[in-house]
Amino acid sequence: MDPLDPQIWLILVALGHTGPGVILATNWADDTAKMIGGWMLLTSVTLLYAALGMDGEEQARLALVMAGPVWIWFVVCITQGLEYTMGKEPIKMNWKENGPPLILWGVLALSGLLASGWV
């Protein structure tokens, strides 16, 4: 079992993104938050499709193409000190608060890069 297998990380990121990342963090009483939360859950469908419906270099490349831009966007939001206000409580985008998603999305992107055949 390879610890940098993209399939493993696709599933881990899908679980983390779905549960604590969207379902638990969203203010479901707010219509806008509900619409954006639902839209964000579509990412979980894509992650699970890549994990369970693909394999090899294609799976790795899709993992990289999905996770790389998300990781970069987290870094941009953190460096700008943006605040996410769609959830139950506002979340200040900083390194400490966003360490877990940065690590998950970063390792997914790295696992995809290393298995993509592009390096």
N, C-alpha and C positions, 0 to 999 in steps of 0.2 A: 504494500500500500504506500503510494507516494504522497508525502505530506503536502506537496504542491500540485496535486491533481486538480485541474480546474473543476471537474465534476463535484468534488467534495466542497470546494469553496463556493460554487454556484448555489449549492443547496444551503450551506451555512449562511450565505448572504441573503438568500431568499427568506429564510426563517427569521433572521435578525431584522431584515427590512420590513417584513410583514407584521411580526408581533410587536416588539417594542418600538420599531421605527415608524409604523403607521397606525396600526389598530389601537395600541395603548396610548399613543401620543396625540391622537387627533381628537378635537372637540367635535363629537358627532352631533351635537345640538346645533352647530353653526352650519348653515347651508354651504357657504363657500368652502369651509374646512372639509365638509363631507364630500363635495365635488372633487377637491384636490386630493383628499385622502383616497377616494375611489380611483382616481386617475393614477396615483402613485402605486396603488396595488396592482395595476397592470404591469408594472415593472417586475413584480414577483412572478407573474405568469410567464413573462419572457425569460426570466432567470431559470425557472423550473423547466421550461421547454428546452432551453439550451442544455441543462443538466441531464434531462431524461430522454430527450428526443434527438440528441446529436452526440457525436463522439469525435475523437481525434483532433486534427488540426482545425477543422471547422468549429468544433465546440470551443477550443482554446481561443480562436480568433474572435468569436462572438463574445466570449467572456471578456476579452481585452477591450473590444470596442464598446461594450456596455459599461464596464467598470472603470476604465481609464478616464473617460470624461466626467463620471460622477466624482471620482477622487479629486480630479483637478477642480471641479466646481466647489467641492467642500473646502479645498485650500483657498480658493478665491474668496469665498464667503467668510472664512475665518480671518484671512488677512485684512479684509475690509471691516471686520467686526459687525457683520450684519446680524439682525435679530429675526428669528422665525416666530411669527405670531399666530400661526394657524392652529396650534395645539391647545391643550388645556392651560398650559402656562407658557409664556414667551421663553424662547431658548436663545441665549446669546451665543452666537457662533464664535467659539474660542477653541484653543487646542485641547484644553482639559475636558470640556464637556463633550467634544466631538471625537475624542480618541478612539472609542470603539468602532464607530462607522468608518473612520479613516483607516483603521487597521484592516477591517473586513474588506472594504472596497479596494484598498491598496494591495492586499495579498491576492485577492481575486484577479486584479489587473496583472500583477506580477506572474501569477500562475498561468494566466492566459498567454502572456508574452513568452514565457519560457517554453511553453508547449506548442506555440503557434507555428514554429518552423521559420519564423521571420528573423530569429537571432541565432 
